[in-house]
């Protein structure tokens, strides 16, 4: 079941992100950052256990630009369309706010390609988005793929 994240979900989100952060395929976030940004998150709960099994954040960057970030699903629940449900909800919210373009930095370009995102050069993104990158262990040698989706066009 999809829902907006609550404060009580922060530690679970942190643990989910750390699974992939330790593998080097997602940027882990400190607990303090997750608490500060909890309003940006959606979570997906397993209907049987009511346990949070996936998360996704929509971060507004500019008046017409937002980022999908921290999209992760517990490994035992992947390939069940949960990531797609989370990403689509973030895209719907972006549309509700009148956002024209959404981007992501990802190691899973095939996943985002299926949602209509297209690969772009990172240099095409505004400098403002790189503020978080300075704290990344891989900065300045980012090996993620930059992708964008224009919400005014169909995929």
N, C-alpha and C positions, 0 to 999 in steps of 0.2 A: 504494500500500500504506500502510495506516494503522499508526502506531507512536507510542510515547511519544518525546518529543523528548530528544535528548542534547545535551551541552555543545557538540559540534561543529556542531549545528544553529542555534546562537544567531545567528550573523552572517547566515545565510540568512533566518531569521525576521525579524530586524531589517530586512533589505532588502525583504522582502515587505511588512511593515507600513509602511515608509517610502513605498512606491509609493502606497498609499492615504492615508497621512498627508499627503503633498504635495498630494493632491487635496482634502484637507479632509474626507474621508469616514470617517476612522478616526484614533484617537489613536495617534500614533507613541509608541514607548517607547524610552528610552535603553538602550544595551547593558547597563549595570550592572543595570537593573531586569529585563531579560530573563534575565541570568545568575542573579540572585537568585530568579527565579520559574520557571526552566526545568522544574522538576518539575510545574508546572501545565499544561504544553503537550503537545499532540499535534501531530504533523506528518503530512502525506501525501506520500509519495514517488512520483514517476513510476516505474512498473515497468520501463520500458525504460532510462531514463538514471540511475535511483536518485537523482535530484535532488529535493530538497524543493520542492514546488510549492504547499503550503498549510499553514496552521497554525490552531490554536484553543487557547484557554486556559480552564480552569475555575478560578475564584478563589473560595475559600470566604470568606464574609463574616461568618457567624454560625452558630449551631448548626443552624439550619434554612434557611439562605439561602446561595446561591452565585450567581456571575455568569459568564455566558459572555462572554468578551472576546477581543479580538485575533483574530477569525475573519476570515481572508483567504486568498484563492487567487490565484495569479499570473493576470493578465488573460487570457493565452492558454489557460488551463485552466478558465476559468469555464464555467458551464452544462453541467458534466459530473457534477453531484451530489457533487462533492468537499466543498463546504461543508456539505452535508447530512450526509455521512458523518462529518465532523469534529464538527459540532454534536451529532449523535446519540451519538457516543462520549462527549462531555462530559456529556450528559444521563444516559447509562448510569452513568458514574462517580459523578455526583451521587446517583443512586438507590442505588448500592452503599454510599455513605457515610451514607445515611439522610436526605438533604436533602429537604425538603418543597417548597421553592420555588426556582426559578431565574429570574433576571432578566437582561436585557441592555439596554444603551443603544445604539441603532442608527440608521443612516440608511437601512436596508433592512427596514422593517417587513413588507413583503410576504413576504420570505424567512422571517422568524421566524413570521409568521402561519401559514404552511404547516406549521410544526413544532408548532403548537398554542399558541403564545404569544399573549397578548392585551395590547393597549395599556392602560397605566395612567397616571395622573398621576405625575410624578416625585416629588411631595411625599409619595406613599404609600410611598416607599422610605426605609429608615432613614438617618438622618444619617451613620452610619458609612461608607456607601458613597461619600460625597462627598469623602473624603480625597484620592483621586487627581484629582478634578475641579479642585481648587485649582491644580494644576500645568498645567491645560489652557489653551491660548490663548483659548478661547471662554468661560472661566469669568468671570462667573456667568451669561452669556447662552447657555446650552446649548441647541442646537437639535436634539439627538438625541431619538428617540422611546424612551420607557421601555416595556418589555414584560416580562410575567411569564408563567411556566408553573407551574401547580401539578402536581407530580409524582404526587400521590395521585389525580388524575383523568385520564381519557383525553382526548386532544385533541378 
